[in-house]
Amino acid sequence: MEESFLYALLDELSATSAFVTLILPFLNDSFSKRINMIVRKSGLPVRLVFQPPPTLKQKLTSSRVYEAECDLRQCHYCRDQRICHLRGTVYLITCSGCGQRYVGESERPLRKRLDEHRRALNRPQSYPTNSFSKHRTTMHTYGSIPEFEVKVLHRNLVKPLDRKIMEAKEIKRYKPEINNREELVEALKYIA
């Protein structure tokens, strides 16, 4: 930040007599001292706050560890963990009947997306192009409707592109059998 820019900013602030808090990024001690000295010399009612950049830990962890509690007595999805209210997830579904897997992503609460998969398993004729409908008709035609286990691989991914990239990485890692070919090609475009 150049001193001339800082002086211009301070001139603008001097037009108002109210106390102003100015938050600036912390770069180093000498820079902070120089700016403090310029502000003090100006005599303006400005309080400077130097904010450090986020740490790696802050970037990689979330304060939303315990999201909304599951409100169902016998939730199909929340066994050991409370996952059905999570948003912005990339998840892995494993079919309890045959062990085949599916990797997906959702911005919505996970329960809503998983309910869609369950409906496709229960009524495959209603969802003829759905991956779970095809799985049911090819792998579990005459047997009972299989249950599935869900594992959240990534959470709190707000941006759609972040979810798509993580989904593609997990598809490459797990090589899921239930995902249809179009889903695989579409997802892998993000990391190819």
PyMOL commands that set and color helices and strands:
alter all, ss='L'
color gray80, all
select helices_A, chain A and resi 3-14+29-42+56-60+110-122+124-126+131-139+160-174+181-188
alter helices_A, ss='H'
color red, helices_A
select strands_A, chain A and resi 20-25+46-51+89-95+101-106+148-154
alter strands_A, ss='S'
color yellow, strands_A
deselect
rebuild
show_as cartoon
